Amino acid sequence: MHKITLEQQFNARQLDLKYKDIWNRGIHLFTIDDKNRDFQYSIFYIDLLFAEVIYNKLTGDIITIKSFADKAKIMFYLREDFS
């Protein structure tokens, strides 16, 4: 039997449902404005997972919402210089 993790369960959902969950129950941790590209990364905490929302700054569209549980990814965002 294959166990499905919370991360896999969240990532398998439709984009609009993930968006509603993040805005209704998520806690916004921080947002990073990537000066080298036209992206903005927002990190949220929801249901024991971190969620990364990537926006296109030019159009305002959400490109993707993906959850992760790896703390190393959070540390990458905190240490990386996006200027």
C-alpha positions in Angstrom: 0.0 0.0 0.0 1.3 3.5 -0.9 0.9 6.2 1.8 0.0 9.6 0.6 1.7 12.4 2.6 0.1 15.7 3.4 2.4 17.4 0.9 1.3 15.1 -1.9 -2.3 15.5 -0.9 -2.1 19.3 -1.0 -0.2 19.5 -4.3 -2.7 17.2 -6.0 -5.5 19.6 -5.4 -6.8 22.2 -8.0 -5.1 25.6 -7.9 -8.3 27.5 -6.9 -8.9 25.2 -3.9 -5.3 25.6 -2.8 -5.6 29.4 -3.1 -8.8 29.5 -1.0 -7.2 27.3 1.7 -4.1 29.5 1.9 -6.1 32.7 2.2 -8.7 31.3 4.6 -6.5 29.2 6.9 -2.9 30.0 6.0 -0.4 32.2 7.9 1.7 34.5 5.7 5.3 34.2 6.8 7.1 36.4 4.2 7.2 37.5 0.6 10.3 37.8 -1.6 10.5 40.1 -4.6 12.9 38.6 -7.1 14.6 41.6 -8.7 16.4 39.5 -11.3 13.1 38.0 -12.7 9.5 39.0 -12.9 8.5 36.7 -10.0 7.4 37.2 -6.4 7.5 34.4 -4.0 5.1 34.3 -1.0 5.6 31.7 1.7 2.7 30.6 3.9 2.2 28.0 6.7 -0.9 25.9 6.4 -1.9 22.5 7.9 1.6 21.6 9.1 3.1 22.4 5.7 4.8 25.4 4.1 3.2 26.6 0.8 5.0 28.6 -1.9 2.9 30.9 -4.0 4.7 32.2 -7.1 3.3 35.3 -8.8 4.1 36.9 -12.1 4.7 40.5 -11.2 3.9 41.8 -14.6 0.4 40.3 -14.9 -0.4 39.6 -11.3 -1.3 36.0 -12.1 -0.5 33.1 -9.8 1.9 30.8 -11.6 1.9 27.9 -9.1 1.1 27.0 -5.5 3.1 24.2 -4.2 3.5 22.8 -0.7 6.7 21.5 0.9 7.8 20.3 4.3 11.6 20.7 3.8 13.0 23.3 6.2 16.1 23.6 3.9 13.9 25.3 1.3 12.8 27.9 3.9 16.4 28.5 4.8 17.2 29.0 1.1 14.7 31.7 0.8 15.9 33.4 3.9 19.6 33.3 2.9 19.4 33.9 -0.8 19.9 37.4 -2.1 17.2 38.2 -4.7 18.3 41.7 -5.4 
